[in-house]
Every structure is written in C-alpha cells, then in structure tokens.
C-alpha cells in the first residue's frame, strides 16, 4: 500500500538585506505652480501642481564646494520621452528649481 509522504516544509522567508533609505527633507524653497516631491537619497521630483513630471533636482557632494555649502544638479524630462536632459549644477536651490521649471 502506498502512503503519501508529508509535504516538504516551506522555507521561512528571510528579510531582504536592504540599505536603509536616507530620508530626503522638504525642498528648501518653493515656487508657485511647482512642487518638489522628496524621494530618497537627496533627490526631489519636480512636478507641476497637476502632476506632470518636469524633471529632478539632486543634492550632490562636491569636493570643490567651500565648507558645507550644498550643491544641486538639475535635469529635465525630454518632451514625449523618459530621457533626462542634464541642465547643470547650482550652488543655490532656487536656481536649480528654476532651471527645471523653465527648462
């Protein structure tokens, strides 16, 4: 007589080893009609109020920067594409956001 063997025990899933996310603070300035949505790791998504993604601003470490002055890198979404166009690096958050806003 054949007896059914017990089903093999399912392995217990182990939690994935994840790097803790570095929280991104609110963007230091704002512009009318534009939102800078904090993502992670010093990156903000720049959108219109209705949700259209215009581009991104990244906080960067620049060895040329004097002291602890932050630097920002802006990039804009290409029209009808998911390609990013680099716009430059800025010492001022206002300039970085305006570069994305004005494209």
N, C-alpha and C positions, 0 to 999 in steps of 0.2 A: 504494500500500500504506500502510495506517495503522500508525503506530508509537505505542506507548504513551509518553506523556510521563512523565518521572520525577515521583514524588510530591513535593509541596512539603515542604520541610524543616519539621519541627515546631519552633516557637519554644522556646527554652530558658526554663523557668520561672524567674522571678526570685524570690528570697526575699521574703516579705512584710515590709514595714516594720512591725515590732512595737515597742511601747513595752516596755522591759524591765520585767519584773514586779518589784514591790517585795516582797521577802520579808517574811512576817509571822512574828514569833517565837512561840514557845510562849506560851500564855496565862499571865500571871503568877501565877495561883493555880489550885487545883483543888478540886473538890467530889466527894464520894463519889457514884457512880452517874451522874455527868455528865462529858461530855468537851467540851472546847473545841478544835475542829479548826482549825488555822490554814489560811486560804485565801490571799488575797494582798491587798496594799494596806491592811494594818491591819484585816482582818476575820476573825472566827472564827465557825464554825458550831457552835452548841451542840446537842449530841445526848445522848440517854440512852445508857447503855452498850450497849443492844441495837440502837441505830442510829436510833431515832426522832428526827427533827429537831424541836427545840423552838423555835429562833429563832437570832438572830445578835447578836453584840456587835461594834461598830465602834470603832476608835480614831479620835478626831476631834481636829482642831486647833481650839482655842477661843481667840479673841483675849482673852477675859475671864480666862482661866486665868493664875494668878500663876506667873511663871517658866516652868520646863519641866514643870510638873505635867501628866501625861496626863489626858485626859477620855475617857469611854466612853459610847457610845449603844447602848441595848439595844432589840431588837424581838422580838416573839414571833409564831410562826406561829398563825394563827387555826385553830380546830378544823375539820377536814374541808375545808380551803381552802388555797390557796397565798398568801393575803393576809397581809401582815405588819402587826402592830399595834405602833405605837411605844409604848415603855414609859418612856422618859425618858433623861436624860443624867446621868452619875455621875462623881464625882471618884475613886471607888475601884473597882478591878476586881472586888472581892468583891461589892459592891453591884450592879454591872452584871450579873454572872453570876447572882446570886440573883434578880434581877428576872426574868430569862428562866426560870430554874429554877422559881420559884414562880408565875410568870405573873400 
